[in-house]
């Protein structure tokens, strides 16, 4: 299918063929008819990408601070690789579309194939022939509303939310500063609400346009009659509210709003404007109220609402993103809002660059509402895009999932090893195409089955969200492929034992990405203890850092939390150092009244092993990220081995201190060992029983927290 793409590194805009996006639970697959270019927002987005590295950094000082912090923790080389990978990515543009449902997996069963719908959401409702959109960002279009009109729905919902923040009453006099697309819609909504509306803009053509839609009055900002006109309009009382829909680095809209308002009036900021608030003469003396409007409304930036499809109770949150979208479409249906006068240009998707020449000012044409139109063609629904035909080697690899971790640590090391990169699959068509181009895969797709059914592929790497691992592993085993799956192997016992059952008929290699045991400093310490015949004591302190509850890794049914998703690394490392199996575990968590903190993120764990060794893990998310993340100490036979965040190590023996060099956390080494085992036909570097015990131990840790009792660990059930 065709999609408009911007290369974030170079700033280049182009239309390319990408795979149709995948469909998963809670999503709706839609064939677009129209998408709306939001000139103000998208112009800014495009210009950021077109800036040089310094320009990008200057516009995102928050990200620069993160980079500096990461350099302190992981070093310059590792951080530079991450930044380079982040910059070398493809970005989807657009966030307001209309089209027809192809298929749906929405949880409420609201959508059927053939339904006419409007869609919202950055990275979802993109300028593409087909989009996959979360259910709460999709609404049905009334029969008497056209696709071209419905393409304005997202902008309309943003305007609706701004008006709701003002809470206007019938007959109130309200000023709108900034008469671009958002301002035009805001004016019409206010009029439909029974308000008297006054518009202000720098552009005389926009002033004339808003008046043509029936707004009461409007004037240019530079007109010397501005203040008298406002005083006349408000009968000398001042406006009840001012809604700022302008986008500018100037502080003028804020200062002008304060001047125009009545005492105790309200300023609603919808657009991106400078906000240096002068105390005098107006804000303080008039006791003005300043409010921000958050995009489409309640639900925005809430993962549970937007991505997981969990709605707010209607009685308690009347106007959500979704319900604002519906209300806007109803206003169009009732002819109380008209968007047709706002459409200045319509381009086919193939000619989208012409539209952006206008948006970016390369082509001087008056514009406001620019639509992209999608023609029907037979190639829309293709899931596979071909790349370069690289030779098939002894190891021919397919990747399912290719996020930042896979692109930073897995794919480069597979390629360096000399394995052939055949296919890559991601849920997003644009991301799979990006990975294809960046690393030279033979093909990209949005369907995992395209990897499983390809006979040339003999090895599969799985780097998808945690809840999908077990199912994909089982499917890979059924396909007789070698499998490398990122941790965890499973997120519950049911999944784990299904994998165990499938393994009984499987003769190829299966490995889980427990990389730390392969770190050179880990192997050095292991070799020092390998010939002793007494138990070890292993102490691990993990300064994990805070992760919000709404992050996908914290979601019970997706990431399963940090015990299953990360502490598994350290259970595996304990098994590695002791050459023994865990048999019992006890855990205590630090409970906090702070609702932002996940209790299981601050935990102390004691693991007893079959040979008498003991592992002690203190995993904390309530510390300071300036401190190194991981400190590991191994005690036994009069010796001590220490790993300092896998950046260096120390070994104490016979009264001597031996410094140990480190070269990372073992990501490169684990790939080499796994692919070597595939190439030579050897057993997996980590035994299947070991990875199952590690996985089961994480489940027993959770059981111990819930019961307050030690838990027995046994696969023999």
JORA-V18838 format. One record per residue. RES is the residue in three letters. PHI is phi in radians with two decimals (* if undefined). BURIAL is b if it has 16 or more other C-alpha atoms within 10 Angstrom, else e. Layout:
{{RES:PHI:BURIAL} {RES:PHI:BURIAL}}
This chain:
{{UNK:*:b} {UNK:-1.49:b} {UNK:-2.57:b} {UNK:-1.38:b} {UNK:-2.29:b} {UNK:-2.17:b} {UNK:-1.38:b} {UNK:-1.17:b} {UNK:-1.31:b} {UNK:-1.68:b} {UNK:1.47:b} {UNK:-1.16:e} {UNK:-1.82:b} {UNK:-2.83:e} {UNK:-1.77:b} {UNK:-2.38:e} {UNK:-1.50:b} {UNK:-2.32:b} {UNK:-1.13:b} {UNK:-1.06:b} {UNK:-1.11:b} {UNK:-1.36:b} {UNK:-2.04:b} {UNK:-2.27:e} {UNK:-1.00:e} {UNK:1.48:b} {UNK:-1.95:b} {UNK:-2.20:b} {UNK:-1.65:b} {UNK:-2.24:b} {UNK:-1.59:b} {UNK:-1.21:b} {UNK:-1.78:b} {UNK:-2.46:b} {UNK:-2.36:b} {UNK:-1.78:b} {UNK:-1.48:b} {UNK:-1.47:b} {UNK:-0.95:b} {UNK:-1.12:b} {UNK:-1.13:e} {UNK:-1.25:b} {UNK:-1.05:e} {UNK:-1.13:e} {UNK:-1.08:b} {UNK:-1.12:b} {UNK:-1.18:e} {UNK:-1.06:b} {UNK:-1.13:b} {UNK:-1.40:b} {UNK:-1.27:b} {UNK:-1.29:e} {UNK:-1.04:e} {UNK:-1.12:e} {UNK:-1.12:e} {UNK:-1.07:b} {UNK:-1.11:e} {UNK:-1.12:e} {UNK:-1.45:e} {UNK:-2.27:e} {UNK:-1.09:e} {UNK:-1.11:e} {UNK:-1.27:e} {UNK:-1.06:e} {UNK:-1.08:e} {UNK:-1.11:e} {UNK:-1.10:b} {UNK:-1.04:e} {UNK:-1.10:e} {UNK:-1.17:b} {UNK:-1.06:e} {UNK:-1.08:e} {UNK:-1.56:b} {UNK:-1.97:b} {UNK:1.58:e} {UNK:-1.19:e} {UNK:-1.07:e} {UNK:-1.12:e} {UNK:-1.18:b} {UNK:-1.05:e} {UNK:-1.10:e} {UNK:-1.12:b} {UNK:-1.10:e} {UNK:-1.05:e} {UNK:-1.13:b} {UNK:-1.13:e} {UNK:-1.22:b} {UNK:-1.46:b} {UNK:-2.42:b} {UNK:-1.80:b} {UNK:-2.00:b} {UNK:-1.50:b} {UNK:-1.96:b} {UNK:1.71:b} {UNK:-2.74:b} {UNK:-2.56:b} {UNK:-2.42:b} {UNK:-2.48:b} {UNK:-3.12:b} {UNK:-2.12:b} {UNK:-1.16:b} {UNK:-1.53:b} {UNK:-2.77:b} {UNK:-2.56:b} {UNK:-2.17:b} {UNK:-1.13:b} {UNK:-1.23:e} {UNK:-1.68:e} {UNK:1.13:e} {UNK:-1.44:e} {UNK:-1.97:b} {UNK:-2.22:e} {UNK:-0.95:e} {UNK:1.73:e} {UNK:-1.10:b} {UNK:-1.51:b} {UNK:-2.41:b} {UNK:-1.92:b} {UNK:-2.26:b} {UNK:-2.35:b} {UNK:2.06:b} {UNK:-1.05:e} {UNK:1.29:b} {UNK:-2.03:b} {UNK:-1.46:b} {UNK:-1.64:b} {UNK:-1.33:b} {UNK:-2.62:b} {UNK:-1.14:b} {UNK:-2.33:b} {UNK:-2.29:b} {UNK:-2.01:b} {UNK:-2.23:b} {UNK:-1.03:b} {UNK:-1.02:b} {UNK:-1.32:b} {UNK:-1.92:b} {UNK:-2.22:b} {UNK:-2.37:b} {UNK:-1.33:b} {UNK:-1.65:b} {UNK:-1.01:b} {UNK:-1.02:e} {UNK:-1.64:e} {UNK:-1.92:b} {UNK:-1.37:e} {UNK:-1.06:b} {UNK:-1.13:b} {UNK:-1.19:b} {UNK:-1.14:b} {UNK:-1.11:b} {UNK:-1.49:b} {UNK:-1.04:b} {UNK:-1.09:b} {UNK:-1.09:b} {UNK:-1.09:b} {UNK:-1.15:b} {UNK:-1.09:b} {UNK:-1.10:b} {UNK:-1.03:b} {UNK:-1.14:b} {UNK:-1.06:b} {UNK:-1.13:b} {UNK:-1.11:b} {UNK:-1.13:b} {UNK:-1.31:b} {UNK:0.84:e} {UNK:-1.24:b} {UNK:-1.83:e} {UNK:-0.93:e} {UNK:1.51:e} {UNK:-1.15:b} {UNK:-1.76:b} {UNK:-2.28:b} {UNK:-1.84:b} {UNK:-2.03:b} {UNK:-1.79:b} {UNK:1.82:b} {UNK:-1.94:b} {UNK:-1.24:b} {UNK:-0.99:b} {UNK:-1.15:b} {UNK:-1.17:b} {UNK:-1.05:b} {UNK:-1.16:b} {UNK:-1.06:b} {UNK:-1.05:b} {UNK:-1.16:b} {UNK:-1.13:b} {UNK:-1.08:b} {UNK:-1.10:b} {UNK:-1.09:e} {UNK:-1.47:b} {UNK:1.54:e} {UNK:-1.69:b} {UNK:-1.68:b} {UNK:-2.07:b} {UNK:-2.20:b} {UNK:-1.93:b} {UNK:-2.35:b} {UNK:-2.70:b} {UNK:-1.31:b} {UNK:-1.70:e} {UNK:-1.13:b} {UNK:-1.16:e} {UNK:-1.26:b} {UNK:-1.10:b} {UNK:-1.13:e} {UNK:-1.12:b} {UNK:-1.17:b} {UNK:-1.16:b} {UNK:-1.15:e} {UNK:-1.53:b} {UNK:1.73:e} {UNK:-1.23:b} {UNK:-1.12:b} {UNK:-2.82:b} {UNK:-2.78:b} {UNK:-2.73:b} {UNK:-1.25:b} {UNK:-1.08:b} {UNK:-1.44:e} {UNK:-1.18:e} {UNK:-1.10:e} {UNK:-1.55:e} {UNK:-1.00:e} {UNK:-1.12:e} {UNK:-1.03:e} {UNK:-1.11:b} {UNK:-1.19:b} {UNK:-1.12:e} {UNK:-1.14:e} {UNK:-1.10:b} {UNK:-1.74:b} {UNK:0.97:e} {UNK:1.39:e} {UNK:-1.53:e} {UNK:1.58:b} {UNK:-1.27:b} {UNK:-1.18:b} {UNK:-2.56:b} {UNK:-2.15:b} {UNK:-1.88:b} {UNK:-1.66:b} {UNK:-1.98:b} {UNK:-1.27:b} {UNK:-2.21:b} {UNK:-2.80:e} {UNK:-1.51:e} {UNK:-1.44:e} {UNK:-1.57:e} {UNK:-1.04:e} {UNK:-1.02:b} {UNK:-1.19:b} {UNK:-1.18:b} {UNK:-1.12:e} {UNK:-1.00:b} {UNK:-1.07:b} {UNK:-1.19:b} {UNK:-1.48:b} {UNK:-1.39:b} {UNK:-1.31:b} {UNK:-1.06:b} {UNK:1.06:e} {UNK:-1.37:b} {UNK:-2.14:b} {UNK:-1.90:b} {UNK:-1.95:b} {UNK:-1.72:b} {UNK:-1.84:b} {UNK:-1.42:b} {UNK:-1.49:e} {UNK:-2.22:b} {UNK:-1.18:e} {UNK:-2.31:e} {UNK:-1.49:e} {UNK:-1.53:e} {UNK:-1.35:e} {UNK:-1.07:e} {UNK:-1.99:e} {UNK:-1.60:e} {UNK:-1.84:b} {UNK:-1.03:b} {UNK:-1.29:e} {UNK:-1.18:e} {UNK:-1.57:b} {UNK:0.95:e} {UNK:-1.35:b} {UNK:-1.90:e} {UNK:-2.02:b} {UNK:-2.25:e} {UNK:-1.73:e} {UNK:-1.88:b} {UNK:-1.68:b} {UNK:0.85:b} {UNK:-1.38:b} {UNK:2.22:b} {UNK:-0.93:b} {UNK:1.99:b} {UNK:-1.12:b} {UNK:1.19:e} {UNK:-1.83:e} {UNK:-1.03:b} {UNK:-1.09:b} {UNK:-1.42:b} {UNK:-1.30:b} {UNK:-1.69:b} {UNK:-1.62:b} {UNK:1.33:b} {UNK:-1.60:b} {UNK:-1.41:b} {UNK:-1.47:e} {UNK:-1.01:e} {UNK:-0.94:e} {UNK:-1.17:e} {UNK:-1.81:e} {UNK:-2.24:e} {UNK:-1.15:e} {UNK:-2.04:b} {UNK:-1.57:b} {UNK:-0.90:b} {UNK:-1.09:b} {UNK:-1.29:b} {UNK:-1.15:b} {UNK:-1.08:b} {UNK:-1.07:b} {UNK:-1.11:b} {UNK:-1.12:b} {UNK:-1.10:b} {UNK:-1.10:b} {UNK:-1.14:b} {UNK:-1.16:b} {UNK:-1.02:b} {UNK:-1.45:e} {UNK:1.10:e} {UNK:-1.56:e} {UNK:-2.31:b} {UNK:-2.15:b} {UNK:-1.88:b} {UNK:-0.97:e} {UNK:-1.12:e} {UNK:-1.52:b} {UNK:-1.49:b} {UNK:-1.80:e} {UNK:-2.54:e} {UNK:-2.35:b} {UNK:-2.17:b} {UNK:-1.16:e} {UNK:-1.00:b} {UNK:-1.08:b} {UNK:-1.86:e} {UNK:-1.06:b} {UNK:-1.10:b} {UNK:-1.10:e} {UNK:-1.10:b} {UNK:-1.29:b} {UNK:-1.07:e} {UNK:-1.27:b} {UNK:-1.05:b} {UNK:-1.48:b} {UNK:1.46:e} {UNK:-1.21:e} {UNK:-2.09:e} {UNK:-1.40:e} {UNK:-2.44:e} {UNK:-1.11:e} {UNK:-2.68:b} {UNK:-2.57:b} {UNK:-1.78:b} {UNK:-1.98:b} {UNK:-1.85:b} {UNK:-1.81:b} {UNK:-1.96:b} {UNK:-2.05:b} {UNK:-1.51:e} {UNK:-1.37:e} {UNK:-2.58:e} {UNK:-1.29:e} {UNK:-1.69:e} {UNK:-1.00:b} {UNK:-1.66:e} {UNK:-1.18:e} {UNK:-1.68:b} {UNK:-1.99:b} {UNK:-2.06:b} {UNK:-1.50:b} {UNK:-2.05:b} {UNK:-1.34:e} {UNK:-1.55:e} {UNK:-1.37:e} {UNK:-1.13:e} {UNK:-1.42:e} {UNK:-1.71:e} {UNK:-1.04:e} {UNK:-2.02:b} {UNK:-1.95:b} {UNK:-1.89:b} {UNK:-2.08:b} {UNK:-1.86:b} {UNK:-1.96:b} {UNK:1.65:b} {UNK:-2.67:b} {UNK:-1.36:e} {UNK:-1.09:e} {UNK:-1.12:e} {UNK:-1.06:b} {UNK:-1.25:b} {UNK:-1.52:b} {UNK:-2.10:b} {UNK:-1.60:b} {UNK:-1.04:b} {UNK:-1.02:e} {UNK:-1.27:b} {UNK:-1.12:b} {UNK:-1.15:e} {UNK:-1.08:e} {UNK:-1.08:e} {UNK:1.88:e} {UNK:-1.24:b} {UNK:-1.48:b} {UNK:-1.53:b} {UNK:-1.58:b} {UNK:-2.14:b} {UNK:-2.34:b} {UNK:-2.21:b} {UNK:-2.37:b} {UNK:-1.15:b} {UNK:-1.64:b} {UNK:-1.05:b} {UNK:-1.18:b} {UNK:-1.23:b} {UNK:-1.16:b} {UNK:-1.16:b} {UNK:-1.07:b} {UNK:-1.18:b} {UNK:-1.00:b} {UNK:-1.17:e} {UNK:-1.23:e} {UNK:-1.95:e} {UNK:1.41:b} {UNK:-1.19:b} {UNK:-1.25:b} {UNK:-2.66:b} {UNK:-2.28:b} {UNK:-2.76:b} {UNK:-1.95:b} {UNK:-2.08:b} {UNK:-1.04:b} {UNK:-1.04:e} {UNK:-1.13:b} {UNK:-1.41:b} {UNK:-1.08:b} {UNK:-1.48:e} {UNK:-1.42:e} {UNK:-1.15:e} {UNK:-1.11:b} {UNK:-1.35:b} {UNK:-1.92:b} {UNK:-2.44:b} {UNK:-2.11:b} {UNK:-1.85:b} {UNK:-1.99:b} {UNK:-2.41:b} {UNK:-1.78:b} {UNK:-0.94:b} {UNK:-1.01:b} {UNK:-1.20:b} {UNK:-1.66:b} {UNK:-1.04:b} {UNK:-1.08:b} {UNK:-1.08:b} {UNK:-1.20:b} {UNK:-1.07:b} {UNK:-1.07:b} {UNK:-1.12:b} {UNK:-1.16:b} {UNK:-1.13:b} {UNK:-1.09:e} {UNK:-1.48:b} {UNK:1.10:b} {UNK:-1.78:b} {UNK:-1.23:b} {UNK:-2.29:b} {UNK:-2.00:b} {UNK:-2.09:b} {UNK:-1.12:b} {UNK:-1.16:b} {UNK:-1.51:b} {UNK:-1.22:b} {UNK:-2.69:b} {UNK:-1.97:b} {UNK:-2.75:b} {UNK:-1.13:e} {UNK:-1.00:e} {UNK:-1.08:b} {UNK:-1.05:b} {UNK:-1.29:b} {UNK:-1.18:e} {UNK:-1.11:b} {UNK:-1.05:b} {UNK:-1.09:e} {UNK:-1.15:e} {UNK:-1.19:b} {UNK:-1.08:e} {UNK:-1.86:e} {UNK:-1.98:b} {UNK:-2.00:e} {UNK:-1.48:b} {UNK:-1.58:b} {UNK:-2.18:b} {UNK:-2.42:b} {UNK:-1.81:b} {UNK:-1.31:b} {UNK:-1.62:b} {UNK:-1.38:b} {UNK:-1.11:b} {UNK:-1.16:b} {UNK:-1.62:b} {UNK:-1.08:b} {UNK:-0.92:b} {UNK:-1.21:b} {UNK:-1.15:b} {UNK:-1.14:e} {UNK:-1.08:b} {UNK:-1.16:b} {UNK:-1.03:b} {UNK:-1.11:e} {UNK:-1.22:e} {UNK:-1.77:b} {UNK:-1.20:e} {UNK:-1.82:e} {UNK:-1.55:e} {UNK:-2.05:e} {UNK:-2.49:e} {UNK:-1.11:b} {UNK:-1.88:b} {UNK:-2.04:b} {UNK:-2.07:b} {UNK:-2.00:b} {UNK:-2.23:b} {UNK:-2.03:b} {UNK:-2.00:b} {UNK:-1.55:b} {UNK:-1.24:b} {UNK:1.53:b} {UNK:-1.37:b} {UNK:-2.23:b} {UNK:-1.06:e} {UNK:-1.05:e} {UNK:-1.40:e} {UNK:-1.13:e} {UNK:-1.05:b} {UNK:-1.17:b} {UNK:-1.58:b} {UNK:-1.29:b} {UNK:-0.96:e} {UNK:-1.62:e} {UNK:-2.11:b} {UNK:-1.62:b} {UNK:1.25:b} {UNK:1.59:b} {UNK:-1.44:b} {UNK:-1.11:b} {UNK:-1.29:b} {UNK:-1.50:b} {UNK:-2.35:b} {UNK:-1.08:b} {UNK:-0.94:b} {UNK:-0.95:b} {UNK:-1.44:b} {UNK:-1.11:b} {UNK:-1.07:b} {UNK:-1.14:b} {UNK:-1.10:b} {UNK:-1.03:b} {UNK:-1.10:b} {UNK:-1.19:b} {UNK:-1.62:b} {UNK:0.92:e} {UNK:-2.52:b} {UNK:-1.70:b} {UNK:-1.21:b} {UNK:-2.14:b} {UNK:-2.68:b} {UNK:-2.52:b} {UNK:-2.36:b} {UNK:-2.44:b} {UNK:-2.32:b} {UNK:-1.90:b} {UNK:-1.58:e} {UNK:-1.44:e} {UNK:-2.35:e} {UNK:-1.38:e} {UNK:-1.26:e} {UNK:-1.19:e} {UNK:-1.33:e} {UNK:-1.62:b} {UNK:-1.48:b} {UNK:-0.94:b} {UNK:-1.20:b} {UNK:-1.43:b} {UNK:-2.21:b} {UNK:-2.57:b} {UNK:-2.03:b} {UNK:-2.26:b} {UNK:-2.05:b} {UNK:-2.00:b} {UNK:-1.71:b} {UNK:-1.92:b} {UNK:-1.07:e} {UNK:-1.56:b} {UNK:1.64:e} {UNK:-1.17:b} {UNK:-2.29:b} {UNK:-1.96:b} {UNK:-2.11:b} {UNK:-2.00:b} {UNK:-1.95:b} {UNK:-1.97:b} {UNK:-2.27:b} {UNK:-2.02:b} {UNK:-1.86:e} {UNK:-1.72:e} {UNK:-1.84:e} {UNK:-1.27:e} {UNK:-1.22:e} {UNK:-1.43:e} {UNK:-0.92:b} {UNK:-1.32:b} {UNK:-2.20:b} {UNK:-2.23:b} {UNK:-2.19:b} {UNK:-2.23:b} {UNK:-2.04:b} {UNK:-1.99:b} {UNK:2.92:b} {UNK:0.94:e} {UNK:1.29:e} {UNK:-2.23:b} {UNK:-2.40:b} {UNK:-1.98:b} {UNK:-2.22:b} {UNK:-2.03:b} {UNK:-1.80:b} {UNK:0.99:b} {UNK:1.01:b} {UNK:-1.76:b} {UNK:-2.82:e} {UNK:-2.63:b} {UNK:-2.45:b} {UNK:-2.17:b} {UNK:-1.87:e} {UNK:-2.71:e} {UNK:1.03:e} {UNK:1.36:e} {UNK:-1.83:e} {UNK:-1.95:e} {UNK:-1.92:e} {UNK:-1.41:e} {UNK:-2.00:b} {UNK:-1.46:e} {UNK:-2.25:b} {UNK:-2.39:e} {UNK:1.62:b} {UNK:-1.67:b} {UNK:1.59:b} {UNK:-1.11:b} {UNK:-1.15:b} {UNK:-1.14:b} {UNK:-1.15:b} {UNK:-1.14:b} {UNK:-1.05:b} {UNK:-1.12:e} {UNK:-1.14:b} {UNK:-1.18:b} {UNK:-1.04:b} {UNK:-1.12:e} {UNK:-1.16:b} {UNK:-1.11:e} {UNK:-1.63:e} {UNK:1.32:e} {UNK:-1.49:e} {UNK:-1.20:b} {UNK:-1.04:b} {UNK:-1.05:b} {UNK:-2.06:b} {UNK:-1.16:e} {UNK:-1.07:b} {UNK:-1.08:e} {UNK:-1.10:b} {UNK:-1.19:b} {UNK:-1.19:b} {UNK:-1.14:b} {UNK:-1.04:b} {UNK:-1.10:b} {UNK:-1.12:b} {UNK:-1.06:b} {UNK:-1.11:b} {UNK:-1.15:b} {UNK:-1.23:b} {UNK:-1.05:b} {UNK:-1.10:b} {UNK:-1.05:b} {UNK:-1.12:b} {UNK:-1.08:b} {UNK:-1.30:e} {UNK:-1.69:e} {UNK:1.35:e} {UNK:-2.17:e} {UNK:-1.08:b} {UNK:-2.18:b} {UNK:-1.39:e} {UNK:-1.97:b} {UNK:-2.68:e} {UNK:-1.56:e} {UNK:-1.49:e} {UNK:-2.04:e}}
